[in-house]
Amino acid sequence: MRRAVITMRAKNHVEPSFLYVADIMKLFDCSRSKAYQIIAELNRELEQKGFLFIRGRISRRYFEERYGA
């Protein structure tokens, strides 16, 4: 019975819309300051394209588009 609950949660799992510093640190195996630099660079690119952004996080969709993840 317990196993069925875990399986159901996994099927209904929704990826978050944003990646945060901790996510970038894990993906690139880098320091916190480097992760913030990566996010800032990507946010500058979004700003130049005319998109709104939130400091300290990056759109998962744009990150995957940019890095092909």
N, C-alpha and C positions, 0 to 999 in steps of 0.2 A: 504494500500500500504506500509506503513512504517513497519508494522509487518512482511511482507514477506521478506523485506530486512534483518531484524534482524534474522529471521529464516534461511535464506540462509547463512549468515555469520556463524551461529552456526554449520551448517552442514559441512561447509568447514574449520572449525577450525582445525588446526594441532597443536598437542602438541609440545612444544619446546624440543630439544634434551637434554638440560641440565637443571638442577635445580641450582638455585643460593641461596645465603645466605638468602635472603628475603623469598624464597620458603620454605627453611628448617625451618626458624623461625616460619612460619605459621603452617607447618605440625606438628612440635613438641611443639609449643607454648613455645619457649625458647628464650634466649637472643642471641644477635648477636655473642658474643664470643663463646657460646656453639654451635651455628650453624656452625661457622668456624671450631671448633674442630671436629664436626661430619663429615664435608666435608673432612678435613685433614685425618681423620682416614680411610674413604672410599678411598681416593686417595692413601694412603699408601698401602692399600690392592690391588688396581689396579696396582700399581707400582711393588709390589711383584709378581704379576701374569704376569708381562711383558708388560702391557698396557701403552700407553701414557695417560697423563691426563693434565688438565689445572687447575692451582691453583685457588681456589675461586669458583669453580663450580664442579658439579658431573654429570656424565651421568645419565639421567633419567632411562634408561634401567637397568643399574647396581643398582641404588637405589631401583627400584621396585623389582629386583631379590633378593637383599639383605634383604630388609624389607618386601617383600611380599605385596607391596601396589598395 
